Amino acid sequence: MKKLIVLMLALLCYAGLLGGCVAVEYKPDSGFDVRAGTDDLKKTQQIKITDAATGKVLAVFDGEREIEQFLGQLDEDSWKIRDLAETPPEAERECAIIMMQTETVKAGMDPADAKLTQLCTMYTYSGSNCLTMEFPFASFTFTLGETAAEYLHSFAEQ
């Protein structure tokens, strides 16, 4: 029991520390509302979409306008959070969407030395409207709206 309490406390601390990177707002009545969290997602400076099986790069968005357009396609519908166990067992990972941001420039650090760091990785699944977001401290699975799911599936190799 003590281990469980310590684990939950550690997860809450990690979530609090990383809360500035990506805002996740859950509304029980409507599910996960991407529109409410897009301000923090707009801090993303590079999005790389790869084939989950081969690692082949399918698309890269690194311009401010490109990233805004990509995120704009995701916030049209409400996402609903689901249990990780609800991901269909036969579903195969299709695309990996890697979100990157330049690390915080610390005192005395040359801004040119700042490197891109990974915020999270999102996975789409073949023939499914599920999306899994993996952070260093936890994973969350969502059901996407039809429009967002179709858009993300459009990047997959046929």
C-alpha positions in Angstrom: 0.0 0.0 0.0 2.8 2.4 0.9 4.5 1.6 -2.5 1.3 2.5 -4.3 1.0 5.9 -2.4 4.7 6.7 -3.1 4.2 5.8 -6.8 1.1 8.0 -7.1 2.8 10.9 -5.4 5.8 10.5 -7.7 3.6 10.5 -10.8 1.8 13.7 -9.5 5.2 15.4 -9.0 6.4 14.4 -12.5 3.1 15.7 -14.0 3.5 19.0 -12.1 7.1 19.4 -13.2 6.3 18.7 -16.8 3.0 20.6 -16.8 4.6 23.5 -18.5 5.5 21.4 -21.5 2.1 20.1 -22.6 -1.2 21.0 -21.0 -3.7 18.1 -20.7 -7.1 19.2 -19.7 -9.7 16.5 -19.0 -13.3 17.5 -18.8 -15.5 14.6 -17.5 -18.6 15.7 -19.5 -16.9 16.0 -22.9 -13.7 14.1 -22.7 -10.3 15.5 -23.6 -10.7 18.9 -25.2 -7.7 19.5 -27.5 -8.9 23.1 -28.2 -8.3 24.0 -24.5 -4.7 22.8 -24.6 -3.5 24.0 -28.0 -1.7 27.1 -26.6 0.9 24.9 -24.9 1.0 22.5 -27.9 1.8 25.6 -30.1 5.2 25.8 -28.3 6.1 22.7 -30.3 8.9 23.6 -32.7 9.1 20.5 -34.7 6.8 17.6 -35.5 8.1 14.5 -37.1 5.8 11.8 -38.4 7.4 8.4 -39.0 6.2 4.9 -39.9 5.9 3.1 -36.6 7.2 -0.2 -38.0 10.1 1.0 -40.1 11.0 4.4 -38.7 10.9 5.9 -42.2 10.2 9.7 -42.0 6.8 10.4 -43.6 6.6 14.2 -42.8 8.4 16.9 -40.9 6.8 20.2 -39.8 9.2 22.7 -38.4 7.8 26.1 -39.5 5.5 28.0 -37.2 2.8 28.1 -39.9 3.1 24.4 -40.7 2.8 23.4 -37.0 -0.2 25.7 -36.5 -1.9 24.1 -39.6 -1.1 20.6 -38.3 -2.5 21.4 -34.8 -5.5 23.1 -36.3 -6.5 19.8 -37.9 -6.4 18.1 -34.5 -8.5 20.5 -32.5 -11.7 20.3 -34.6 -13.1 17.5 -32.6 -13.2 16.6 -28.9 -11.0 13.7 -27.9 -12.2 11.2 -25.3 -9.8 9.6 -22.9 -9.9 5.9 -22.6 -8.3 3.1 -20.7 -5.0 1.9 -22.2 -6.4 -1.6 -22.1 -9.3 -0.5 -24.5 -6.9 -0.2 -27.4 -7.9 -3.0 -29.8 -5.4 -5.8 -29.2 -5.2 -6.5 -33.0 -4.5 -2.9 -33.8 -1.1 -2.3 -35.2 0.8 0.9 -34.6 0.7 2.9 -37.8 2.4 6.3 -37.4 4.6 7.8 -34.7 4.2 11.5 -34.3 7.1 13.0 -32.4 6.7 16.4 -30.9 9.9 18.4 -30.2 10.7 21.7 -28.5 14.0 23.6 -27.9 15.3 23.1 -24.4 15.1 26.1 -22.0 18.1 28.3 -22.3 19.8 28.5 -18.9 21.8 31.4 -17.5 25.2 31.6 -19.2 24.1 29.2 -22.0 24.6 30.2 -25.6 21.1 30.0 -27.3 22.8 28.4 -30.3 23.7 25.5 -28.0 20.1 24.7 -27.1 19.0 21.4 -28.5 15.6 20.0 -29.5 14.1 17.8 -26.8 11.2 15.3 -27.2 8.0 16.4 -25.5 5.9 13.3 -26.3 5.3 10.7 -28.9 1.8 10.0 -30.2 0.9 6.7 -32.0 -1.9 6.1 -34.4 -3.3 2.6 -35.0 -4.3 1.0 -38.4 -8.0 0.9 -38.9 -8.7 2.6 -35.5 -9.6 6.0 -34.3 -7.3 5.5 -31.2 -4.3 7.6 -30.4 -1.8 7.0 -27.6 0.3 9.8 -26.2 3.4 8.6 -24.5 5.3 10.9 -22.0 8.4 10.0 -20.0 6.1 9.5 -17.0 2.9 8.0 -18.4 0.8 7.0 -21.4 -2.7 8.1 -22.3 -5.0 6.6 -24.9 -7.7 8.7 -26.6 -10.6 8.1 -29.0 -10.3 10.7 -31.8 -13.0 12.4 -33.7 -13.5 11.3 -37.3 -11.9 14.4 -38.8 -8.8 14.2 -36.7 -8.4 10.4 -37.2 -8.7 10.7 -41.0 -6.2 13.5 -41.1 -3.6 11.5 -39.1 -4.2 8.3 -41.1 -3.5 10.3 -44.3 0.2 10.3 -43.4 0.5 6.5 -43.3 2.1 4.7 -46.2 -0.5 2.8 -48.2 
